[in-house]
Amino acid sequence: MDNGQKILREWLARKLKEGGRGTRTALATHLGLRNEVISRMLKPSPERGSEL
């Protein structure tokens, strides 16, 4: 994973935590994604490598 992706993931995780309960769902809804997609973006599986 390149440094930019790592920084973005850490920033997003921090902002979602600061936002409190329901923030991840609200973001997913706003982006037209399922909540699970946001979760995978934050914690990629080993086989996905450095993809966002």
C-alpha distance matrix in Angstrom:
0.0 3.8 6.6 8.2 6.4 6.7 10.1 11.1 10.5 12.4 15.0 15.6 16.1 18.4 20.3 20.9 22.2 24.4 25.7 27.1 28.2 27.8 25.2 22.5 25.3 26.6 23.2 22.9 26.5 26.2 23.3 25.3 22.8 23.4 22.4 20.4 18.0 17.2 16.7 14.3 12.2 12.2 11.8 10.1 11.9 10.7 12.0 10.0 6.8 4.0 7.4 9.0
3.8 0.0 3.8 5.6 5.6 6.5 8.9 10.2 11.0 12.6 14.5 15.7 16.8 18.6 20.3 21.5 22.9 24.6 26.1 27.9 29.3 29.0 26.1 23.7 26.6 27.4 23.9 24.0 27.4 26.6 23.8 26.2 24.1 25.2 24.2 22.7 20.0 18.9 19.0 16.9 14.2 14.1 14.6 13.3 15.5 14.5 15.6 13.3 10.2 7.0 9.4 10.4
6.6 3.8 0.0 3.8 5.5 5.1 6.1 8.6 9.9 10.6 12.2 14.2 15.4 16.5 18.3 20.0 21.1 22.5 24.2 26.2 28.1 28.1 25.0 23.1 26.3 26.8 23.4 24.1 27.5 26.4 24.1 26.8 24.9 26.0 24.6 23.5 21.1 19.3 19.4 18.0 15.0 14.2 15.2 14.8 17.4 16.8 18.5 16.1 13.2 10.0 12.2 12.2
8.2 5.6 3.8 0.0 3.8 5.4 5.1 6.2 8.6 10.0 10.5 12.2 14.2 15.4 16.4 18.2 20.0 21.0 22.4 24.7 26.6 26.2 22.9 21.1 24.2 24.3 20.7 21.6 24.8 23.4 21.0 23.9 22.5 24.0 22.9 22.2 19.4 17.5 18.3 17.1 13.7 13.4 15.2 15.0 18.0 18.1 19.4 16.5 14.2 10.6 11.6 10.6
6.4 5.6 5.5 3.8 0.0 3.8 5.4 5.0 6.1 8.6 9.8 10.5 12.1 14.1 15.3 16.3 18.2 19.8 20.9 22.9 24.3 23.8 20.7 18.5 21.4 21.9 18.4 18.8 22.2 21.3 18.7 21.3 19.4 20.7 19.6 18.6 15.9 14.1 14.8 13.4 10.1 10.0 11.7 11.3 14.5 14.9 16.2 13.2 11.3 7.8 8.4 7.2
6.7 6.5 5.1 5.4 3.8 0.0 3.8 5.4 5.2 6.1 8.5 9.9 10.6 12.2 14.2 15.4 16.5 18.3 20.0 21.7 23.3 23.3 20.4 18.4 21.7 22.5 19.2 19.9 23.5 22.8 20.6 23.3 21.1 21.8 20.1 19.0 16.9 14.8 14.6 13.6 10.8 9.4 10.6 11.0 14.1 14.4 16.5 14.1 11.9 9.0 10.6 9.6
10.1 8.9 6.1 5.1 5.4 3.8 0.0 3.8 5.5 5.2 6.1 8.6 9.9 10.6 12.2 14.2 15.4 16.4 18.2 20.4 22.5 22.7 19.5 18.1 21.5 21.7 18.5 19.9 23.2 22.1 20.3 23.4 21.7 22.7 20.9 20.5 18.4 15.7 16.0 15.8 12.6 11.0 13.1 14.1 17.5 18.0 20.2 17.5 15.6 12.5 13.5 11.8
11.1 10.2 8.6 6.2 5.0 5.4 3.8 0.0 3.8 5.5 5.1 6.0 8.5 9.9 10.5 12.1 14.1 15.2 16.3 18.7 20.5 20.1 16.8 15.2 18.4 18.5 15.1 16.4 19.6 18.4 16.6 19.7 18.2 19.4 17.8 17.8 15.4 12.7 13.7 13.6 10.1 9.2 12.1 13.1 16.7 18.0 19.7 16.6 15.4 12.2 12.2 9.6
10.5 11.0 9.9 8.6 6.1 5.2 5.5 3.8 0.0 3.8 5.5 5.2 6.0 8.5 9.9 10.5 12.2 14.2 15.3 17.0 18.4 18.2 15.3 13.2 16.6 17.3 14.2 15.0 18.6 18.1 16.3 19.0 16.9 17.4 15.4 15.0 13.1 10.3 10.5 10.6 7.5 5.6 8.4 10.0 13.7 15.3 17.3 14.5 13.7 11.2 11.3 8.7
12.4 12.6 10.6 10.0 8.6 6.1 5.2 5.5 3.8 0.0 3.8 5.5 5.2 6.1 8.6 10.0 10.6 12.3 14.2 15.9 17.9 18.4 15.5 14.2 17.8 18.5 15.8 17.2 20.7 20.1 18.9 21.7 19.7 20.0 17.5 17.3 16.0 12.9 12.5 13.3 10.7 7.9 10.2 12.5 15.9 17.2 19.8 17.5 16.3 14.0 14.7 12.4
15.0 14.5 12.2 10.5 9.8 8.5 6.1 5.1 5.5 3.8 0.0 3.8 5.5 5.2 6.2 8.6 9.9 10.5 12.2 14.6 17.0 17.4 14.0 13.4 17.0 16.9 14.1 16.2 19.3 18.2 17.4 20.6 19.2 20.0 17.6 18.2 16.7 13.2 13.8 15.0 12.1 9.9 13.0 15.2 18.8 20.5 22.7 20.0 19.0 16.3 16.5 13.6
15.6 15.7 14.2 12.2 10.5 9.9 8.6 6.0 5.2 5.5 3.8 0.0 3.8 5.4 5.1 6.1 8.5 9.8 10.4 12.7 14.5 14.3 10.9 9.8 13.3 13.4 10.5 12.5 15.6 14.8 14.0 17.0 15.5 16.3 13.9 14.7 13.3 9.7 10.7 12.3 9.5 7.8 11.3 13.7 17.3 19.6 21.5 18.7 18.4 16.0 15.4 12.1
16.1 16.8 15.4 14.2 12.1 10.6 9.9 8.5 6.0 5.2 5.5 3.8 0.0 3.8 5.5 5.2 6.2 8.6 9.9 11.1 12.8 13.3 10.6 9.3 13.1 14.0 11.9 13.4 16.7 16.7 16.1 18.6 16.6 16.5 13.5 13.9 13.4 9.8 9.4 11.5 9.7 6.7 9.6 12.8 16.1 18.4 20.9 18.5 18.4 16.5 16.4 13.5
18.4 18.6 16.5 15.4 14.1 12.2 10.6 9.9 8.5 6.1 5.2 5.4 3.8 0.0 3.8 5.5 5.1 6.2 8.6 10.2 12.9 14.1 11.3 11.3 15.0 15.3 13.6 15.9 18.8 18.3 18.3 21.2 19.6 19.6 16.5 17.4 17.0 13.3 13.1 15.3 13.4 10.5 13.2 16.3 19.6 21.7 24.3 22.0 21.5 19.5 19.6 16.7
20.3 20.3 18.3 16.4 15.3 14.2 12.2 10.5 9.9 8.6 6.2 5.1 5.5 3.8 0.0 3.8 5.4 5.0 6.1 8.8 11.6 12.2 8.9 9.6 13.1 12.6 10.9 13.8 16.2 15.4 15.8 18.9 17.9 18.3 15.5 17.1 16.5 12.7 13.5 16.0 13.9 11.8 15.0 17.9 21.4 23.8 26.0 23.4 23.3 21.0 20.5 17.2
20.9 21.5 20.0 18.2 16.3 15.4 14.2 12.1 10.5 10.0 8.6 6.1 5.2 5.5 3.8 0.0 3.8 5.5 5.1 6.7 8.5 8.8 5.8 6.1 9.7 9.9 8.8 11.2 13.8 13.7 14.3 16.8 15.5 15.3 12.2 14.0 14.0 10.2 10.8 13.9 12.5 10.4 13.5 16.6 19.8 22.6 24.7 22.3 22.7 20.9 20.0 16.7
22.2 22.9 21.1 20.0 18.2 16.5 15.4 14.1 12.2 10.6 9.9 8.5 6.2 5.1 5.4 3.8 0.0 3.8 5.4 5.5 8.0 9.8 7.9 8.7 12.1 12.7 12.2 14.5 16.9 17.2 18.0 20.3 18.7 18.0 14.6 15.9 16.5 12.9 12.4 15.6 14.8 12.0 14.3 17.8 20.7 23.4 25.9 23.9 24.1 22.6 22.3 19.2
24.4 24.6 22.5 21.0 19.8 18.3 16.4 15.2 14.2 12.3 10.5 9.8 8.6 6.2 5.0 5.5 3.8 0.0 3.8 5.5 9.0 11.0 8.8 10.7 13.8 13.5 13.2 16.1 18.1 17.7 19.0 21.6 20.6 20.4 17.2 19.1 19.4 15.7 15.8 18.9 17.6 15.0 17.7 21.1 24.2 26.7 29.3 27.0 27.0 25.1 24.7 21.6
25.7 26.1 24.2 22.4 20.9 20.0 18.2 16.3 15.3 14.2 12.2 10.4 9.9 8.6 6.1 5.1 5.4 3.8 0.0 3.8 6.8 7.9 5.6 8.4 11.0 10.1 10.4 13.5 14.9 14.6 16.4 18.8 18.3 18.1 15.1 17.6 18.0 14.5 15.2 18.5 17.4 15.4 18.4 21.5 24.7 27.6 29.7 27.3 27.7 25.9 25.0 21.5
27.1 27.9 26.2 24.7 22.9 21.7 20.4 18.7 17.0 15.9 14.6 12.7 11.1 10.2 8.8 6.7 5.5 5.5 3.8 0.0 3.7 6.4 5.9 8.6 10.6 10.8 11.9 14.3 15.7 16.2 18.1 19.9 19.0 18.1 14.8 17.1 18.3 15.0 15.0 18.6 18.2 16.0 18.4 21.8 24.5 27.6 29.9 27.8 28.5 27.1 26.3 23.0
28.2 29.3 28.1 26.6 24.3 23.3 22.5 20.5 18.4 17.9 17.0 14.5 12.8 12.9 11.6 8.5 8.0 9.0 6.8 3.7 0.0 3.8 5.6 7.7 8.6 9.6 11.6 13.2 14.2 15.6 17.5 18.7 17.6 16.1 12.8 15.2 17.1 14.3 14.1 17.9 18.1 16.4 18.4 21.6 24.0 27.4 29.4 27.5 28.7 27.7 26.5 23.4
27.8 29.0 28.1 26.2 23.8 23.3 22.7 20.1 18.2 18.4 17.4 14.3 13.3 14.1 12.2 8.8 9.8 11.0 7.9 6.4 3.8 0.0 3.8 5.6 5.3 6.1 8.7 10.0 10.5 12.2 14.3 15.2 14.3 13.1 10.2 13.2 14.8 12.4 13.0 16.7 16.9 15.9 18.1 21.0 23.5 27.0 28.6 26.4 27.9 26.9 25.3 22.0
25.2 26.1 25.0 22.9 20.7 20.4 19.5 16.8 15.3 15.5 14.0 10.9 10.6 11.3 8.9 5.8 7.9 8.8 5.6 5.9 5.6 3.8 0.0 3.8 5.4 5.0 6.1 8.6 9.8 10.4 12.3 14.0 13.3 12.9 10.1 13.1 13.8 10.8 12.0 15.5 14.8 13.9 16.7 19.5 22.4 25.7 27.3 24.8 26.0 24.5 23.0 19.5
22.5 23.7 23.1 21.1 18.5 18.4 18.1 15.2 13.2 14.2 13.4 9.8 9.3 11.3 9.6 6.1 8.7 10.7 8.4 8.6 7.7 5.6 3.8 0.0 3.8 5.4 5.1 6.2 8.6 9.9 10.6 12.1 10.5 9.8 6.7 9.4 10.1 7.1 8.3 11.8 11.4 10.8 13.5 16.0 18.8 22.3 23.7 21.3 22.7 21.5 19.7 16.4
25.3 26.6 26.3 24.2 21.4 21.7 21.5 18.4 16.6 17.8 17.0 13.3 13.1 15.0 13.1 9.7 12.1 13.8 11.0 10.6 8.6 5.3 5.4 3.8 0.0 3.8 5.4 5.1 6.1 8.5 9.9 10.3 9.1 7.9 5.6 9.2 10.3 8.6 10.1 13.3 13.5 13.7 16.0 18.1 20.6 24.2 25.2 22.8 24.7 23.8 21.6 18.3
26.6 27.4 26.8 24.3 21.9 22.5 21.7 18.5 17.3 18.5 16.9 13.4 14.0 15.3 12.6 9.9 12.7 13.5 10.1 10.8 9.6 6.1 5.0 5.4 3.8 0.0 3.8 5.5 5.1 6.1 8.6 9.8 9.9 10.1 8.7 12.4 12.6 10.6 12.9 15.8 15.3 15.5 18.4 20.5 23.3 26.8 27.8 25.0 26.7 25.2 23.0 19.4
23.2 23.9 23.4 20.7 18.4 19.2 18.5 15.1 14.2 15.8 14.1 10.5 11.9 13.6 10.9 8.8 12.2 13.2 10.4 11.9 11.6 8.7 6.1 5.1 5.4 3.8 0.0 3.8 5.4 5.1 6.2 8.5 8.3 9.5 8.2 11.4 10.6 8.2 11.1 13.6 12.4 13.0 16.2 17.9 21.0 24.3 25.2 22.2 23.6 21.9 19.6 16.0
22.9 24.0 24.1 21.6 18.8 19.9 19.9 16.4 15.0 17.2 16.2 12.5 13.4 15.9 13.8 11.2 14.5 16.1 13.5 14.3 13.2 10.0 8.6 6.2 5.1 5.5 3.8 0.0 3.8 5.5 5.2 6.0 4.8 5.7 5.3 8.5 7.7 6.5 9.7 11.7 11.2 12.6 15.3 16.5 19.2 22.7 23.2 20.3 22.2 21.0 18.3 15.0
26.5 27.4 27.5 24.8 22.2 23.5 23.2 19.6 18.6 20.7 19.3 15.6 16.7 18.8 16.2 13.8 16.9 18.1 14.9 15.7 14.2 10.5 9.8 8.6 6.1 5.1 5.4 3.8 0.0 3.8 5.4 5.0 6.0 7.1 7.8 11.3 10.9 10.3 13.2 15.3 14.9 16.4 19.0 20.1 22.7 26.2 26.5 23.6 25.8 24.5 21.7 18.3
26.2 26.6 26.4 23.4 21.3 22.8 22.1 18.4 18.1 20.1 18.2 14.8 16.7 18.3 15.4 13.7 17.2 17.7 14.6 16.2 15.6 12.2 10.4 9.9 8.5 6.1 5.1 5.5 3.8 0.0 3.8 5.5 7.7 10.1 10.6 13.9 12.7 11.5 14.9 16.8 15.5 17.0 20.1 21.2 24.1 27.4 27.7 24.5 26.2 24.5 21.6 18.1
23.3 23.8 24.1 21.0 18.7 20.6 20.3 16.6 16.3 18.9 17.4 14.0 16.1 18.3 15.8 14.3 18.0 19.0 16.4 18.1 17.5 14.3 12.3 10.6 9.9 8.6 6.2 5.2 5.4 3.8 0.0 3.8 5.5 8.8 10.0 12.5 10.4 9.7 13.5 14.5 13.1 15.2 18.1 18.7 21.6 24.7 24.7 21.4 23.1 21.4 18.3 14.9
25.3 26.2 26.8 23.9 21.3 23.3 23.4 19.7 19.0 21.7 20.6 17.0 18.6 21.2 18.9 16.8 20.3 21.6 18.8 19.9 18.7 15.2 14.0 12.1 10.3 9.8 8.5 6.0 5.0 5.5 3.8 0.0 3.8 7.0 9.5 11.8 10.2 10.8 14.2 15.0 14.4 16.9 19.3 19.5 22.0 25.3 24.9 21.8 24.1 22.8 19.5 16.5
22.8 24.1 24.9 22.5 19.4 21.1 21.7 18.2 16.9 19.7 19.2 15.5 16.6 19.6 17.9 15.5 18.7 20.6 18.3 19.0 17.6 14.3 13.3 10.5 9.1 9.9 8.3 4.8 6.0 7.7 5.5 3.8 0.0 3.8 6.4 8.2 6.5 7.7 10.8 11.5 11.4 13.9 16.0 16.1 18.4 21.8 21.5 18.6 21.1 20.2 17.0 14.1
23.4 25.2 26.0 24.0 20.7 21.8 22.7 19.4 17.4 20.0 20.0 16.3 16.5 19.6 18.3 15.3 18.0 20.4 18.1 18.1 16.1 13.1 12.9 9.8 7.9 10.1 9.5 5.7 7.1 10.1 8.8 7.0 3.8 0.0 3.8 5.4 5.5 7.2 9.2 10.3 11.4 13.5 14.9 15.4 17.1 20.8 20.7 18.3 21.0 20.7 17.8 15.2
22.4 24.2 24.6 22.9 19.6 20.1 20.9 17.8 15.4 17.5 17.6 13.9 13.5 16.5 15.5 12.2 14.6 17.2 15.1 14.8 12.8 10.2 10.1 6.7 5.6 8.7 8.2 5.3 7.8 10.6 10.0 9.5 6.4 3.8 0.0 3.8 5.4 5.4 6.6 8.9 10.1 11.2 12.7 14.1 16.1 19.8 20.4 18.2 20.6 20.2 17.8 15.0
20.4 22.7 23.5 22.2 18.6 19.0 20.5 17.8 15.0 17.3 18.2 14.7 13.9 17.4 17.1 14.0 15.9 19.1 17.6 17.1 15.2 13.2 13.1 9.4 9.2 12.4 11.4 8.5 11.3 13.9 12.5 11.8 8.2 5.4 3.8 0.0 3.8 5.4 5.0 6.2 8.6 9.9 10.4 11.2 12.7 16.5 17.0 15.1 17.7 17.9 15.7 13.5
18.0 20.0 21.1 19.4 15.9 16.9 18.4 15.4 13.1 16.0 16.7 13.3 13.4 17.0 16.5 14.0 16.5 19.4 18.0 18.3 17.1 14.8 13.8 10.1 10.3 12.6 10.6 7.7 10.9 12.7 10.4 10.2 6.5 5.5 5.4 3.8 0.0 3.8 5.4 5.1 6.2 8.8 9.9 10.0 12.0 15.6 15.7 13.1 15.6 15.3 12.7 10.3
17.2 18.9 19.3 17.5 14.1 14.8 15.7 12.7 10.3 12.9 13.2 9.7 9.8 13.3 12.7 10.2 12.9 15.7 14.5 15.0 14.3 12.4 10.8 7.1 8.6 10.6 8.2 6.5 10.3 11.5 9.7 10.8 7.7 7.2 5.4 5.4 3.8 0.0 3.8 5.5 5.1 6.4 8.8 10.0 12.9 16.3 17.2 14.5 16.2 15.3 13.1 10.1
16.7 19.0 19.4 18.3 14.8 14.6 16.0 13.7 10.5 12.5 13.8 10.7 9.4 13.1 13.5 10.8 12.4 15.8 15.2 15.0 14.1 13.0 12.0 8.3 10.1 12.9 11.1 9.7 13.2 14.9 13.5 14.2 10.8 9.2 6.6 5.0 5.4 3.8 0.0 3.8 5.4 5.3 6.2 8.2 10.6 14.2 15.6 13.5 15.3 15.0 13.6 11.2
14.3 16.9 18.0 17.1 13.4 13.6 15.8 13.6 10.6 13.3 15.0 12.3 11.5 15.3 16.0 13.9 15.6 18.9 18.5 18.6 17.9 16.7 15.5 11.8 13.3 15.8 13.6 11.7 15.3 16.8 14.5 15.0 11.5 10.3 8.9 6.2 5.1 5.5 3.8 0.0 3.8 5.4 5.0 5.2 7.5 11.1 12.0 9.8 11.9 12.0 10.4 8.6
12.2 14.2 15.0 13.7 10.1 10.8 12.6 10.1 7.5 10.7 12.1 9.5 9.7 13.4 13.9 12.5 14.8 17.6 17.4 18.2 18.1 16.9 14.8 11.4 13.5 15.3 12.4 11.2 14.9 15.5 13.1 14.4 11.4 11.4 10.1 8.6 6.2 5.1 5.4 3.8 0.0 3.8 5.7 5.8 9.3 12.2 13.2 10.2 11.4 10.3 8.5 5.8
12.2 14.1 14.2 13.4 10.0 9.4 11.0 9.2 5.6 7.9 9.9 7.8 6.7 10.5 11.8 10.4 12.0 15.0 15.4 16.0 16.4 15.9 13.9 10.8 13.7 15.5 13.0 12.6 16.4 17.0 15.2 16.9 13.9 13.5 11.2 9.9 8.8 6.4 5.3 5.4 3.8 0.0 3.8 6.2 9.7 12.4 14.4 12.0 12.5 11.3 10.8 8.4
11.8 14.6 15.2 15.2 11.7 10.6 13.1 12.1 8.4 10.2 13.0 11.3 9.6 13.2 15.0 13.5 14.3 17.7 18.4 18.4 18.4 18.1 16.7 13.5 16.0 18.4 16.2 15.3 19.0 20.1 18.1 19.3 16.0 14.9 12.7 10.4 9.9 8.8 6.2 5.0 5.7 3.8 0.0 3.8 6.5 9.2 11.7 10.1 10.7 10.7 10.8 9.6
10.1 13.3 14.8 15.0 11.3 11.0 14.1 13.1 10.0 12.5 15.2 13.7 12.8 16.3 17.9 16.6 17.8 21.1 21.5 21.8 21.6 21.0 19.5 16.0 18.1 20.5 17.9 16.5 20.1 21.2 18.7 19.5 16.1 15.4 14.1 11.2 10.0 10.0 8.2 5.2 5.8 6.2 3.8 0.0 3.8 6.5 8.2 6.3 7.3 8.0 7.8 7.7
11.9 15.5 17.4 18.0 14.5 14.1 17.5 16.7 13.7 15.9 18.8 17.3 16.1 19.6 21.4 19.8 20.7 24.2 24.7 24.5 24.0 23.5 22.4 18.8 20.6 23.3 21.0 19.2 22.7 24.1 21.6 22.0 18.4 17.1 16.1 12.7 12.0 12.9 10.6 7.5 9.3 9.7 6.5 3.8 0.0 3.8 5.6 5.5 7.2 9.5 9.8 10.7
10.7 14.5 16.8 18.1 14.9 14.4 18.0 18.0 15.3 17.2 20.5 19.6 18.4 21.7 23.8 22.6 23.4 26.7 27.6 27.6 27.4 27.0 25.7 22.3 24.2 26.8 24.3 22.7 26.2 27.4 24.7 25.3 21.8 20.8 19.8 16.5 15.6 16.3 14.2 11.1 12.2 12.4 9.2 6.5 3.8 0.0 3.8 5.5 5.6 8.7 10.2 12.2
12.0 15.6 18.5 19.4 16.2 16.5 20.2 19.7 17.3 19.8 22.7 21.5 20.9 24.3 26.0 24.7 25.9 29.3 29.7 29.9 29.4 28.6 27.3 23.7 25.2 27.8 25.2 23.2 26.5 27.7 24.7 24.9 21.5 20.7 20.4 17.0 15.7 17.2 15.6 12.0 13.2 14.4 11.7 8.2 5.6 3.8 0.0 3.8 5.4 9.0 9.7 12.3
10.0 13.3 16.1 16.5 13.2 14.1 17.5 16.6 14.5 17.5 20.0 18.7 18.5 22.0 23.4 22.3 23.9 27.0 27.3 27.8 27.5 26.4 24.8 21.3 22.8 25.0 22.2 20.3 23.6 24.5 21.4 21.8 18.6 18.3 18.2 15.1 13.1 14.5 13.5 9.8 10.2 12.0 10.1 6.3 5.5 5.5 3.8 0.0 3.8 6.3 6.0 8.5
6.8 10.2 13.2 14.2 11.3 11.9 15.6 15.4 13.7 16.3 19.0 18.4 18.4 21.5 23.3 22.7 24.1 27.0 27.7 28.5 28.7 27.9 26.0 22.7 24.7 26.7 23.6 22.2 25.8 26.2 23.1 24.1 21.1 21.0 20.6 17.7 15.6 16.2 15.3 11.9 11.4 12.5 10.7 7.3 7.2 5.6 5.4 3.8 0.0 3.8 5.7 8.8
4.0 7.0 10.0 10.6 7.8 9.0 12.5 12.2 11.2 14.0 16.3 16.0 16.5 19.5 21.0 20.9 22.6 25.1 25.9 27.1 27.7 26.9 24.5 21.5 23.8 25.2 21.9 21.0 24.5 24.5 21.4 22.8 20.2 20.7 20.2 17.9 15.3 15.3 15.0 12.0 10.3 11.3 10.7 8.0 9.5 8.7 9.0 6.3 3.8 0.0 3.8 6.5
7.4 9.4 12.2 11.6 8.4 10.6 13.5 12.2 11.3 14.7 16.5 15.4 16.4 19.6 20.5 20.0 22.3 24.7 25.0 26.3 26.5 25.3 23.0 19.7 21.6 23.0 19.6 18.3 21.7 21.6 18.3 19.5 17.0 17.8 17.8 15.7 12.7 13.1 13.6 10.4 8.5 10.8 10.8 7.8 9.8 10.2 9.7 6.0 5.7 3.8 0.0 3.8
9.0 10.4 12.2 10.6 7.2 9.6 11.8 9.6 8.7 12.4 13.6 12.1 13.5 16.7 17.2 16.7 19.2 21.6 21.5 23.0 23.4 22.0 19.5 16.4 18.3 19.4 16.0 15.0 18.3 18.1 14.9 16.5 14.1 15.2 15.0 13.5 10.3 10.1 11.2 8.6 5.8 8.4 9.6 7.7 10.7 12.2 12.3 8.5 8.8 6.5 3.8 0.0
